[in-house]
């Protein structure tokens, strides 16, 4: 059965091909006949109308083309109808329908499809046309006029340069101002000469550096050192006075000992007026020389109320400029009982590995509120001061004092002799491994003089 079906299908396809070839031959024959007929007509007309041969030949050719197109379309339509009729009747079940070759024409295209194809085609970017510059006929091509730059721009640059130079000079002058007082040399001297008070020394130097690094001040620097007897308050004051005399001059440093300058309370008012006149004269001279004076008041616990009132007015921030550029240093043993009690009760909790500055920072943090509360009850002057407590000296510090004093006096620094002299000093009971001296280094000079 399959051989028969294949033979029948092959015979059908041969018949269809023969029919198509016959139809193509008929179309070609009709086209040739039409062309020959048109040529004969054209020849006849050309012999009759020799006056306009070009126009007549063109019109005859156009009519022949139109008739050929109409006949071709009619034959094509008839062939399609015949192919559809044969395909519906002669195709066996399951066989693919016979299709005629596809020929592209413009008849099936619609405006929408044409627009879709046109949109799908890549579009070229439109180049923007440069605007033509129209020049006047008489002037020719001229460059556009340059805009004039504002002179304020150069003034702004000049202002920036001036501000930069001012800031740079100010920084340089601040460095020169600090270098004038040689605080590095002062630090070396205090670390070498003062024993057991390294934390207080660092605190004092920090206050001095902050104050001396600027020109303009809204208040004078007021520092009050408090500690028991013999811990080095007066010695520290003498070292500061000697250093400032070497950098600012003898006339801008005042060391005021209350028991020496004003021992009688009856003369307190007169002493206060004299002290006010001396300070006023010194600050005016310092303002002229552009320097900062130093006022040291030792044994401040013996100051009379009249002197404290005058000093309180002088250190107030409402004074004129020259009074704001000054350093006031007060040395006293006010509050020494609180310092001694605190160190004896808290020595066991203090770590042996902690540095001197760390121990002093804890001492300042814990004792400053207590001392300030006590001092403010005595006079309003202490509210303007920065309080620095000085702690008790240990036996090792006392031995350092003996070594330094013996070296000054020219004695051989025998360690056995130093231990013997240090053992003669009275000490508090040992607490937490610390053995504090009751009199500090106060008796060191007297004992060395007895050697």
VOTITI-763785 format. One line per field, with one value per residue (C-alpha): residue in one letter; x, y, z. Coordinates in steps of 0.1 Angstrom, whole numbers, always signed. Layout:
% VOTITI-763785
aa <- (A|...)
xx <- (X|...)
yy <- (Y|...)
zz <- (Z|...)
% end
This chain:
% VOTITI-763785
aa <- (X|X|X|X|X|X|X|X|X|X|X|X|X|X|X|X|X|X|X|X|X|X|X|X|X|X|X|X|X|X|X|X|X|X|X|X|X|X|X|X|X|X|X|X|X|X|X|X|X|X|X|X|X|X|X|X|X|X|X|X|X|X|X|X|X|X|X|X|X|X|X|X|X|X|X|X|X|X|X|X|X|X|X|X|X|X|X|X|X|X|X|X|X|X|X|X|X|X|X|X|X|X|X|X|X|X|X|X|X|X|X|X|X|X|X|X|X|X|X|X|X|X|X|X|X|X|X|X|X|X|X|X|X|X|X|X|X|X|X|X|X|X|X|X|X|X|X|X|X|X|X|X|X|X|X|X|X|X|X|X|X|X|X|X|X|X|X|X|X|X|X|X|X|X|X|X|X|X|X|X|X|X|X|X|X|X|X|X|X|X|X|X|X|X|X|X|X|X|X|X|X|X|X|X|X|X|X|X|X|X|X|X|X|X|X|X|X|X|X|X|X|X|X|X|X|X|X|X|X|X|X|X|X|X|X|X|X|X|X|X|X|X|X|X|X|X|X|X|X|X|X|X|X|X|X|X|X|X|X|X|X|X|X|X|X|X|X|X|X|X|X|X|X|X|X|X|X|X|X|X|X|X|X|X|X|X|X|X|X|X|X|X|X|X|X|X|X|X|X|X|X|X|X|X|X|X|X|X|X|X|X|X|X|X|X|X|X|X|X|X|X|X|X|X|X|X|X|X|X|X|X|X|X|X|X|X|X|X|X|X|X|X|X|X|X|X|X|X|X|X|X|X|X|X|X|X|X|X|X|X|X|X|X|X|X|X|X|X|X|X|X|X|X|X|X|X|X|X|X|X|X|X|X|X|X|X|X|X|X|X|X|X|X|X|X|X|X|X|X|X|X|X|X|X|X|X|X|X|X|X|X|X|X|X|X|X|X|X|X|X|X|X|X|X|X|X|X|X|X|X|X|X|X|X|X|X|X|X|X|X|X|X|X|X|X|X|X|X|X|X|X)
xx <- (+0|+28|+44|+11|+5|+40|+36|+2|+16|+46|+23|+1|+32|+44|+9|+9|+43|+33|+1|+22|+47|+18|+3|+37|+41|+6|+15|+48|+31|+4|+30|+50|+19|+9|+44|+44|+10|+20|+51|+31|+7|+35|+51|+19|+14|+50|+46|+15|+27|+63|+60|+59|+76|+88|+55|+35|+61|+60|+22|+20|+46|+28|-5|+11|+27|-7|-25|+3|+0|-38|-36|-8|-29|-59|-40|-23|-56|-70|-40|-44|-81|-72|-45|-68|-95|-70|-55|-89|-100|-68|-46|-47|-53|-21|-2|+12|-8|+8|+18|+27|+60|+57|+62|+66|+43|+33|-4|-4|+13|-8|+2|+5|+29|+49|+52|+63|+90|+101|+103|+123|+148|+178|+175|+205|+212|+204|+233|+226|+233|+255|+239|+253|+268|+256|+280|+272|+281|+305|+323|+333|+341|+349|+355|+329|+340|+357|+339|+357|+368|+357|+385|+369|+382|+418|+409|+395|+427|+447|+424|+431|+468|+467|+446|+470|+500|+483|+475|+510|+526|+503|+514|+550|+546|+529|+558|+582|+561|+563|+600|+606|+597|+618|+593|+614|+643|+619|+605|+640|+649|+617|+621|+657|+652|+617|+614|+583|+559|+562|+525|+521|+549|+533|+500|+517|+536|+504|+487|+517|+519|+482|+483|+516|+507|+482|+482|+446|+433|+399|+413|+447|+462|+457|+472|+471|+495|+484|+503|+517|+548|+581|+567|+585|+561|+585|+613|+591|+582|+619|+627|+599|+609|+645|+635|+611|+637|+661|+635|+613|+635|+639|+613|+585|+587|+574|+580|+557|+562|+534|+552|+581|+563|+533|+537|+514|+476|+473|+492|+471|+452|+484|+501|+471|+473|+511|+507|+480|+503|+532|+511|+496|+530|+544|+514|+517|+554|+548|+522|+547|+573|+547|+556|+537|+546|+547|+535|+543|+526|+542|+527|+493|+476|+488|+473|+450|+416|+424|+452|+429|+402|+427|+440|+404|+397|+429|+424|+387|+380|+364|+397|+414|+436|+469|+456|+444|+479|+495|+503|+494|+509|+497|+516|+500|+493|+456|+438|+469|+449|+426|+456|+474|+443|+435|+470|+472|+438|+441|+478|+468|+445|+471|+489|+527|+531|+512|+533|+537|+516|+488|+489|+488|+459|+439|+449|+438|+405|+396|+409|+401|+364|+372|+398|+377|+348|+371|+389|+358|+345|+376|+376|+361|+396|+400|+370|+392|+421|+431|+439|+469|+475|+510|+512|+533|+570|+582|+615|+631|+622|+638|+670|+671|+668|+698|+718|+711|+719|+751|+763|+756|+776|+805|+801|+808|+775|+779|+749|+753|+755|+724|+704|+715|+704|+671|+664|+665|+634|+600|+576|+540|+532|+538|+506|+504|+542|+545|+565|+556|+576|+558|+580|+590|+624|+621|+649|+673|+692|+696|+709|+734|+747|+755|+779)
yy <- (+0|+23|+18|+25|+57|+69|+62|+80|+110|+111|+110|+138|+160|+154|+164|+195|+206|+200|+222|+250|+249|+250|+281|+298|+291|+305|+337|+341|+335|+361|+386|+381|+384|+416|+431|+422|+436|+468|+470|+467|+493|+516|+511|+519|+550|+560|+560|+580|+604|+611|+646|+633|+599|+601|+609|+582|+555|+563|+562|+529|+512|+524|+510|+477|+475|+482|+455|+430|+437|+433|+400|+387|+395|+378|+346|+346|+348|+320|+298|+304|+294|+263|+254|+258|+236|+209|+210|+205|+177|+157|+158|+125|+124|+131|+145|+180|+204|+216|+253|+275|+294|+326|+359|+392|+420|+453|+444|+428|+457|+481|+515|+502|+474|+498|+522|+492|+483|+519|+522|+489|+502|+519|+556|+578|+604|+639|+662|+695|+722|+749|+783|+805|+837|+866|+895|+929|+934|+962|+947|+913|+884|+897|+877|+883|+909|+895|+900|+923|+906|+922|+938|+926|+891|+903|+922|+890|+871|+899|+897|+859|+865|+891|+869|+840|+861|+875|+840|+828|+857|+852|+815|+825|+852|+828|+804|+833|+844|+810|+807|+840|+825|+793|+769|+739|+752|+758|+723|+708|+730|+720|+683|+684|+706|+696|+661|+641|+666|+657|+656|+691|+703|+690|+706|+740|+738|+730|+761|+783|+769|+774|+809|+821|+807|+835|+873|+881|+870|+875|+870|+867|+833|+826|+794|+784|+756|+740|+714|+705|+721|+710|+696|+722|+751|+779|+761|+759|+796|+806|+785|+802|+837|+831|+817|+846|+872|+858|+860|+891|+911|+919|+946|+924|+897|+903|+879|+890|+874|+884|+879|+900|+928|+932|+915|+938|+935|+971|+981|+958|+987|+1006|+974|+968|+1002|+999|+965|+978|+1006|+983|+958|+987|+1001|+966|+957|+991|+986|+950|+963|+988|+960|+935|+910|+892|+899|+873|+879|+852|+854|+831|+822|+832|+817|+847|+873|+899|+904|+939|+925|+897|+922|+942|+911|+900|+932|+930|+895|+902|+899|+934|+951|+968|+950|+954|+938|+907|+899|+888|+856|+853|+824|+818|+794|+783|+754|+760|+727|+707|+686|+673|+664|+646|+627|+617|+604|+584|+568|+560|+550|+513|+516|+534|+510|+508|+506|+539|+568|+600|+620|+593|+595|+632|+633|+611|+634|+665|+649|+638|+667|+697|+698|+694|+722|+746|+742|+749|+779|+796|+799|+818|+844|+850|+853|+815|+811|+827|+804|+770|+748|+723|+702|+690|+656|+643|+633|+598|+587|+583|+619|+630|+612|+630|+663|+653|+643|+676|+698|+679|+683|+720|+724|+704|+673|+638|+622|+591|+568|+555|+590|+600|+571|+579|+616|+605|+582|+611|+626|+619|+598|+588|+551|+530|+526|+504|+503|+541|+559|+596|+623|+646|+676|+668|+683|+712|+700|+689|+722|+725|+689|+693|+725|+705|+682)
zz <- (+0|+8|-26|-43|-23|-31|-68|-68|-50|-74|-104|-89|-83|-119|-132|-111|-123|-159|-154|-139|-168|-193|-175|-174|-211|-218|-199|-217|-251|-244|-232|-264|-285|-268|-272|-309|-314|-297|-318|-350|-339|-330|-364|-381|-360|-364|-402|-400|-372|-379|-364|-327|-326|-290|-273|-292|-286|-249|-246|-265|-243|-212|-223|-232|-198|-181|-201|-194|-157|-157|-176|-153|-122|-137|-147|-113|-95|-117|-109|-72|-73|-93|-68|-39|-56|-63|-29|-12|-34|-43|-12|+7|+44|+64|+33|+34|+12|-20|-20|-49|-48|-29|-48|-30|-40|-25|-25|+10|+28|+48|+60|+96|+86|+65|+94|+116|+92|+90|+128|+130|+106|+123|+123|+118|+143|+131|+132|+148|+125|+139|+140|+115|+128|+107|+105|+91|+54|+61|+91|+80|+104|+139|+171|+199|+224|+255|+288|+312|+344|+376|+396|+428|+420|+424|+456|+470|+462|+479|+510|+512|+510|+537|+560|+555|+563|+594|+607|+599|+617|+647|+649|+646|+672|+696|+693|+699|+729|+745|+737|+754|+788|+783|+798|+788|+809|+837|+835|+837|+867|+886|+878|+890|+922|+934|+950|+954|+937|+901|+896|+910|+889|+857|+867|+873|+840|+821|+835|+825|+790|+783|+797|+781|+746|+739|+740|+749|+782|+798|+834|+850|+859|+896|+910|+946|+960|+992|+1013|+1047|+1060|+1045|+1012|+990|+985|+993|+974|+944|+947|+948|+917|+898|+909|+898|+864|+856|+868|+841|+813|+821|+844|+880|+880|+868|+896|+931|+960|+989|+1023|+1045|+1078|+1065|+1046|+1069|+1102|+1122|+1117|+1126|+1095|+1072|+1056|+1048|+1036|+1013|+997|+992|+976|+953|+941|+936|+915|+894|+886|+876|+854|+836|+830|+818|+794|+779|+776|+763|+790|+817|+854|+881|+917|+943|+978|+1003|+1036|+1023|+1054|+1074|+1050|+1065|+1052|+1038|+1017|+1005|+995|+974|+957|+950|+932|+912|+899|+890|+852|+852|+853|+824|+799|+817|+849|+830|+817|+850|+870|+907|+927|+963|+986|+1018|+1042|+1043|+1041|+1051|+1076|+1048|+1026|+1054|+1064|+1028|+1021|+1053|+1049|+1012|+1009|+1011|+981|+960|+936|+940|+902|+895|+883|+903|+878|+881|+919|+918|+893|+917|+946|+927|+916|+952|+972|+950|+959|+996|+996|+975|+999|+1029|+1012|+999|+1034|+1043|+1015|+981|+966|+965|+941|+914|+919|+904|+934|+933|+964|+973|+990|+1018|+1011|+1017|+1032|+998|+989|+1022|+1013|+980|+998|+1020|+990|+972|+1002|+1011|+975|+976|+1009|+995|+1017|+1003|+995|+1017|+1014|+1049|+1063|+1043|+1057|+1092|+1088|+1071|+1100|+1125|+1108|+1124|+1102|+1103|+1109|+1078|+1058|+1027|+1024|+1024|+1051|+1051|+1068|+1094|+1086|+1050|+1041|+1065|+1089|+1062|+1060|+1097|+1101|+1072|+1088|+1119|+1100)
% end
